[in-house]
């Protein structure tokens, strides 16, 4: 594989999340923003994460359809809605509010939320597939995902960094 998976999640070059690497020029948003607003690296990261969740969620949906076994429907629905839809909405908010993507809190929020959804989606799939003993992991990971949502609420309500 010519593009290592880690490339997808590479960090921005500078401490400021608005600063992009030389090989990755700033992406210009629509002309109605005057062409001056660049998409924060964290928003791009959220979209990359979201599309991977969608690929996983749809794969489970197709697997359910082909096998006729819908037992893991809950995992499919949560991976699609928390992993794809919500992550893309978080990314959209940060793209439209670049100042909110700066600093440690948004990165912490990304880490907590994605870890929670990843662990919850995986453990929920295994639980619905018949592994009842994994239920405590589903419980804890769902709380981690919820913590990520609460952190995003803080980002939305806090004043933007100047
Ligand atoms: C090719 C793509 C997809 C396939 C093949 C697929 C397939 C399925 C299947 C077989 C079920 C079980 C239905 C049942 O047993 O009643 C299901 C349920 C569900 N899917 Fe998908 N799905 C796809 C994409 C999506 C996407 C993109 C989303 C959300 C963004 C989504 C959200 C849901 C939800 C919420 C349910 C639960 C519905 C209920 O509770 O009745 N699906 N899907």
Boltz pocket constraint, residues with backbone or C-beta under 6 A from the ligand:
constraints:
  - pocket:
      binder: B
      contacts: [[A, 57], [A, 58], [A, 60], [A, 61], [A, 62], [A, 64], [A, 65], [A, 70], [A, 73], [A, 76], [A, 77], [A, 80], [A, 81], [A, 84], [A, 85]]
      max_distance: 6.0
